[in-house]
């Protein structure tokens, strides 16, 4: 314990300081003001509420949400936000306040971003301390914090998970690992659609690098696993992406 404190404690404490600063800003008016500006948060807030109500009452009609009325099938003109809508609905029922529920979803996004990066970096570095520092740095990175008012852009937890799944796929090359990667991308697609393409690019880059490094570190990619991956993505993401 003393060696941990002296070698890593100070670095982790300094890294976690922005968390306290941001948390104070988020909690100060959590029940009165949505995080960010008055434009996009209000729009996303409406989408979350409409999606949750539709999932409860008529899930088969979710594609026809009147987000851009009078146009039809307008849900596909924006991020799907299906999974965060479920979180929003549950938190609204618990807290009894829609603004609190929205801000809580923002906080959960920050936590999920950090945890997913911790898992990835723990695999790559083998160091819990480095993984924690990387997770906090990712969750509070300037590129994410600059978009704190745009909730869909905070839902980036599947990006590290996609790279992690791609790394596993390069190691094992089994259809099961391909299913895991396709699942991560599909989850991101119904969470924040635009970032799903980022997941696919990141996973592709990871697999490509592993193939190029085959001389130094063996990969086990098989044609079967790639076919399974492409097929699953085509089934789950393709129909919606073409809308």
C-alpha positions, -999 to +999 in steps of 0.1 A: +000+000+000+027+026+008+045+019-025+012+023-044+005+056-027+040+070-034+042+058-070+007+061-083-015+079-057-005+114-066-010+108-103-044+093-098-054+122-074-044+148-100-062+129-127-094+127-107-095+164-098-114+174-129-141+149-120-148+168-088-150+201-106-173+188-133-195+169-108-200+201-088-211+219-120-235+191-129-251+187-095-254+224-087-286+229-106-293+193-115-331+196-109-336+229-126-313+232-157-303+207-183-266+204-190-253+225-219-270+252-240-307+257-245-308+243-280-297+207-286-303+195-250-340+205-253-343+187-286-326+155-272-347+158-241-378+157-262-366+128-283-357+108-251-392+114-237-410+106-269-390+075-275-395+061-240-433+068-242-435+051-276-415+021-264-440+016-236-472+022-256-465+013-292-430+000-298-439-012-333-445+025-343-412+038-330-400+047-365-429+071-369-421+094-340-430+130-352-396+144-344-395+164-376-433+167-382-449+166-408-423+143-422-427+106-416-403+079-403-384+108-388-367+088-360-341+077-386-332+113-394-314+117-361-297+095-335-319+066-325-312+070-287-332+039-279-310+027-250-305+061-234-343+066-237-348+035-215-323+048-190-341+082-190-375+066-185-364+045-156-346+074-139-376+096-145-398+071-127-373+069-098-366+106-094-400+120-104-382+148-123-375+147-160-346+173-158-329+152-130-333+121-152-317+139-182-288+152-162-284+117-146-281+102-181-253+127-188-235+116-157-240+079-165-225+085-199-193+099-183-191+070-160-197+045-188-171+061-210-145+059-182-153+022-174-152+011-210-117+027-215-105+011-182-114-023-196-095-017-228-064-002-212-064-029-185-061-055-213-034-036-232-013-024-203-019-049-175-019-020-151-049-010-131-035+024-124-028+032-160-063+019-169-079+042-143-060+072-155-068+064-191-105+060-183-107+094-166-087+111-193-110+096-220-143+105-202-131+141-195-112+145-228-116+180-245-133+165-275-161+151-253-163+180-228-166+205-256-198+187-266-212+182-231-244+199-242-249+173-270-259+141-252-255+117-282-218+127-285-213+117-249-224+082-255-190+070-266-186+040-243-189+015-272-158+029-289-133+013-265-155-018-263-154-021-301-116-019-301-115-044-272-138-068-291-118-064-323-086-072-303-103-103-290-114-112-325-079-109-338-066-131-310-093-158-313-107-155-348-139-174-338-175-167-350-183-160-313-158-132-312-173-118-344-207-119-328-194-099-298-179-072-321-211-070-342-231-068-310-211-038-297-215-019-329-252-027-330-256-015-294-238+017-303-261+021-334-293+022-313-276+043-286-260+071-307-261+063-344-234+085-357-208+070-333-215+035-346-196+044-378-167+055-355-169+021-338-167+003-371-137+024-382-119+019-349-125-018-350-114-020-386-082-001-378-075-024-349-080-055-369-059-041-398-030-032-375-031-067-360-030-082-395-001-060-405+017-070-373+012-107-380+050-112-384+056-101-349+023-112-332+002-140-346-034-132-354-061-158-358-086-141-381-106-165-403-128-159-433-157-175-413-154-149-385-153-120-410-183-134-429-202-137-396-193-101-386-204-087-420-236-107-420-246-097-385-239-060-392-258-062-424-289-077-407-289-055-376-276-021-389-281-022-426-319-019-429-319+012-405-289+028-421-305+027-455-336+046-443 
